[in-house]
Amino acid sequence: MNWSSHSADIYRQGNLPSSNYEVISVVNGESCQREYKAAPASESDALKALRADAARFEADAVIETQCFNLKPDADSICYSEVSCVGRAIQWVD
Protein backbone atom coordinates (compact mmCIF):
# COMPACT_ATOMS: atom_id res chain seq x y z
CA MET A 1 0.00 0.00 0.00
CA ASN A 2 1.16 3.52 -0.77
CA TRP A 3 0.98 5.23 2.63
CA SER A 4 0.77 8.70 1.19
CA SER A 5 -2.47 7.79 -0.61
CA HIS A 6 -4.10 6.29 2.49
CA SER A 7 -5.67 8.90 4.73
CA ALA A 8 -7.37 7.83 7.94
CA ASP A 9 -10.43 9.74 9.16
CA ILE A 10 -9.91 11.55 12.45
CA TYR A 11 -12.48 11.33 15.27
CA ARG A 12 -11.96 13.73 18.16
CA GLN A 13 -12.33 12.84 21.82
CA GLY A 14 -15.99 12.14 22.60
CA ASN A 15 -16.95 11.61 18.94
CA LEU A 16 -16.90 7.89 18.08
CA PRO A 17 -17.89 6.28 14.78
CA SER A 18 -21.15 4.34 14.62
CA SER A 19 -19.62 1.43 12.66
CA ASN A 20 -18.01 -1.62 14.27
CA TYR A 21 -14.24 -1.41 14.58
CA GLU A 22 -11.22 -2.91 16.29
CA VAL A 23 -8.32 -0.98 17.78
CA ILE A 24 -5.04 -1.94 16.14
CA SER A 25 -2.54 0.47 17.70
CA VAL A 26 -1.96 3.71 19.56
CA VAL A 27 -0.56 6.32 17.16
CA ASN A 28 0.91 9.78 17.51
CA GLY A 29 2.05 12.72 15.46
CA GLU A 30 4.11 15.78 16.28
CA SER A 31 4.83 19.20 14.85
CA CYS A 32 8.03 20.93 15.92
CA GLN A 33 9.25 24.47 15.24
CA ARG A 34 13.00 23.80 14.97
CA GLU A 35 14.12 27.31 13.99
CA TYR A 36 13.29 30.56 15.74
CA LYS A 37 12.11 32.33 12.57
CA ALA A 38 10.23 29.28 11.20
CA ALA A 39 6.46 28.88 11.34
CA PRO A 40 5.21 27.81 14.78
CA ALA A 41 4.29 24.18 15.36
CA SER A 42 0.68 23.55 14.35
CA GLU A 43 -2.11 21.14 15.16
CA SER A 44 -2.70 20.71 11.43
CA ASP A 45 0.86 19.44 10.88
CA ALA A 46 0.66 17.20 13.96
CA LEU A 47 -2.58 15.66 12.61
CA LYS A 48 -0.89 15.02 9.24
CA ALA A 49 1.88 13.19 11.08
CA LEU A 50 -0.75 11.28 13.08
CA ARG A 51 -2.41 10.16 9.82
CA ALA A 52 0.99 9.06 8.48
CA ASP A 53 1.58 6.98 11.62
CA ALA A 54 -1.91 5.44 11.28
CA ALA A 55 -1.15 4.61 7.62
CA ARG A 56 1.74 2.40 8.75
CA PHE A 57 -0.92 0.13 10.29
CA GLU A 58 -3.31 0.51 7.33
CA ALA A 59 -5.82 2.08 9.72
CA ASP A 60 -9.19 3.25 8.45
CA ALA A 61 -9.57 5.91 11.12
CA VAL A 62 -8.13 7.30 14.35
CA ILE A 63 -10.45 7.65 17.34
CA GLU A 64 -10.16 9.41 20.71
CA THR A 65 -7.77 11.91 19.12
CA GLN A 66 -6.36 14.57 21.42
CA CYS A 67 -3.79 17.27 20.69
CA PHE A 68 -1.61 19.16 23.14
CA ASN A 69 0.57 22.26 22.94
CA LEU A 70 3.79 21.33 24.70
CA LYS A 71 6.02 23.84 26.44
CA PRO A 72 9.66 23.46 25.43
CA ASP A 73 12.12 22.76 28.20
CA ALA A 74 15.70 24.02 28.36
CA ASP A 75 17.17 21.13 26.36
CA SER A 76 14.35 20.91 23.77
CA ILE A 77 15.15 21.21 20.06
CA CYS A 78 11.70 22.75 19.44
CA TYR A 79 10.76 26.39 19.99
CA SER A 80 7.12 25.29 19.93
CA GLU A 81 5.62 21.81 19.72
CA VAL A 82 2.19 20.23 19.22
CA SER A 83 1.63 16.55 19.85
CA CYS A 84 -1.47 14.53 18.88
CA VAL A 85 -2.32 11.00 20.02
CA GLY A 86 -5.15 8.60 19.22
CA ARG A 87 -6.12 4.98 18.65
CA ALA A 88 -5.81 3.59 15.13
CA ILE A 89 -8.75 1.40 14.12
CA GLN A 90 -9.92 -0.82 11.26
CA TRP A 91 -13.57 -1.34 10.35
CA VAL A 92 -14.98 -4.81 10.96
CA ASP A 93 -18.05 -6.41 9.37
C-alpha positions as CSV (number, residue, x, y, z in Angstrom):
1,M,0.0,0.0,0.0
2,N,1.2,3.5,-0.8
3,W,1.0,5.2,2.6
4,S,0.8,8.7,1.2
5,S,-2.5,7.8,-0.6
6,H,-4.1,6.3,2.5
7,S,-5.7,8.9,4.7
8,A,-7.4,7.8,7.9
9,D,-10.4,9.7,9.2
10,I,-9.9,11.6,12.5
11,Y,-12.5,11.3,15.3
12,R,-12.0,13.7,18.2
13,Q,-12.3,12.8,21.8
14,G,-16.0,12.1,22.6
15,N,-17.0,11.6,18.9
16,L,-16.9,7.9,18.1
17,P,-17.9,6.3,14.8
18,S,-21.2,4.3,14.6
19,S,-19.6,1.4,12.7
20,N,-18.0,-1.6,14.3
21,Y,-14.2,-1.4,14.6
22,E,-11.2,-2.9,16.3
23,V,-8.3,-1.0,17.8
24,I,-5.0,-1.9,16.1
25,S,-2.5,0.5,17.7
26,V,-2.0,3.7,19.6
27,V,-0.6,6.3,17.2
28,N,0.9,9.8,17.5
29,G,2.1,12.7,15.5
30,E,4.1,15.8,16.3
31,S,4.8,19.2,14.9
32,C,8.0,20.9,15.9
33,Q,9.3,24.5,15.2
34,R,13.0,23.8,15.0
35,E,14.1,27.3,14.0
36,Y,13.3,30.6,15.7
37,K,12.1,32.3,12.6
38,A,10.2,29.3,11.2
39,A,6.5,28.9,11.3
40,P,5.2,27.8,14.8
41,A,4.3,24.2,15.4
42,S,0.7,23.5,14.4
43,E,-2.1,21.1,15.2
44,S,-2.7,20.7,11.4
45,D,0.9,19.4,10.9
46,A,0.7,17.2,14.0
47,L,-2.6,15.7,12.6
48,K,-0.9,15.0,9.2
49,A,1.9,13.2,11.1
50,L,-0.8,11.3,13.1
51,R,-2.4,10.2,9.8
52,A,1.0,9.1,8.5
53,D,1.6,7.0,11.6
54,A,-1.9,5.4,11.3
55,A,-1.2,4.6,7.6
56,R,1.7,2.4,8.7
57,F,-0.9,0.1,10.3
58,E,-3.3,0.5,7.3
59,A,-5.8,2.1,9.7
60,D,-9.2,3.2,8.4
61,A,-9.6,5.9,11.1
62,V,-8.1,7.3,14.3
63,I,-10.4,7.7,17.3
64,E,-10.2,9.4,20.7
65,T,-7.8,11.9,19.1
66,Q,-6.4,14.6,21.4
67,C,-3.8,17.3,20.7
68,F,-1.6,19.2,23.1
69,N,0.6,22.3,22.9
70,L,3.8,21.3,24.7
71,K,6.0,23.8,26.4
72,P,9.7,23.5,25.4
73,D,12.1,22.8,28.2
74,A,15.7,24.0,28.4
75,D,17.2,21.1,26.4
76,S,14.3,20.9,23.8
77,I,15.1,21.2,20.1
78,C,11.7,22.7,19.4
79,Y,10.8,26.4,20.0
80,S,7.1,25.3,19.9
81,E,5.6,21.8,19.7
82,V,2.2,20.2,19.2
83,S,1.6,16.5,19.9
84,C,-1.5,14.5,18.9
85,V,-2.3,11.0,20.0
86,G,-5.1,8.6,19.2
87,R,-6.1,5.0,18.7
88,A,-5.8,3.6,15.1
89,I,-8.8,1.4,14.1
90,Q,-9.9,-0.8,11.3
91,W,-13.6,-1.3,10.4
92,V,-15.0,-4.8,11.0
93,D,-18.1,-6.4,9.4
